[in-house]
Amino acid sequence: MFTYQEALDYILGTPNPGSVYERNVINTLLKELGDPQKGMKYVHIAGTNGKGSTSAFMASILRCAGYRTGLYTSPYIQRFNERIQVNGEQIPDEAIAEITTEIAAATERVQAQGYRRPTIFELITALGFVWFKRSRCEIVVLEVGMGGRLDATNSIDESEVAAIVNIGFDHMEFLGDTLPLIAGEKAGIIKQGGNVVLYAQSEEVENVIKKACADKNASLRISDSSLALIKSYDLDGIVFDFGPYKDLHISLLGSYQVRNACTSVTITEALREKGWNISDKALYEGLKKAHWPGRLELLQREPVVIVDGAHNPQGVEALMEAMSLLFPEKKLNIVIAVLADKDYASSIEIAKPHAKKFYTVSPPSYRALSSEQLADEIHHHSSVPVDAFDSIPAALRSALAESKNDDVICIFGSLYQVGEIRTYFGRSSF
């Protein structure tokens, strides 16, 4: 049997064919493992931005309602085990070792049938399904990896609710280069006769989802967060009203989290209609207790240090909007690291008016844009001062040394560096 480290090496050391967008291999692998995904209940969540936070809200609400709840998300921030949780507990190291040993044997049988080796994401998805089945989860909150239609998580036969949150431009080489095309891929998680919750967005996106629901005879609820009324917003969280729900409190920062929370309320209402027993008390408590590291997370107060995983223009725009509301009239010391395959030029353009100074870093990924290249890009399009650093600790030391107690340091660009940043500030994994 594998040790824990051998299991991680087996999964994460998988030769990388790039992102693969088809389901033949995951379906064959799951069949070899006894189809663990069958017979479980799911809330399946797709979208470009906000699906992780919405998943965290929903898992928290369902736990507070007394259900044994699985949560599957990506990527991890500090420890691999974060990706697979049951009732807030990460999958144990021993379970990863044991199940990965079984998956490795099943993979050999898959390849003997002439299929390619499963990707990292397919292996982890299989691991999650096996653990959720063995843990006797009553319901699993399942976050889509990429797209929806051909994502490994879409190997499930049905869901209690399929939710589609904010749709924007990402993974365009696989999903398409227009919002309707991307929305069509996300709509692939809608099942025949299913229940769908859609975060309210542009008419062209909504029309695609409405047509998909009509084609599959699925019911559709649209969650319109423009009806939410924010009552207070500070570093301790946000209090807001949404429809009949007064004084909902979330601890996650960022006005966009109100949108994700409202979507979670609408998902909860859809689940209630299906017979799930979720009281208002569980709803309120679940929203308040939800924790999602590395997403507009406050790490220090003097000077304020906030880290966020924003990695595309839509995410950066939401982050800057949140920072402007929290710190009106303040310019930010921005620590930024980006992947070369993201639209970093647009992200810089959005952040530029808010910046006092940029500190660039290379994230720990083979897809990284070097700190020097990023600094050059900023320098060519802006008069904002910029320094390049070889490591995250070096950039943080410099930013902290140059910041007064009433300054604000904002760190973003890639979720890949968030774990190292949280460790630097003494935060543990979840």
Summary of the structure (lengths in Angstrom):
residues: 430
radius of gyration: 21.2
end to end distance: 28.0
largest distance: 62.4
contacts: 1511
relative contact order: 0.12
helix: 44%
strand: 20%
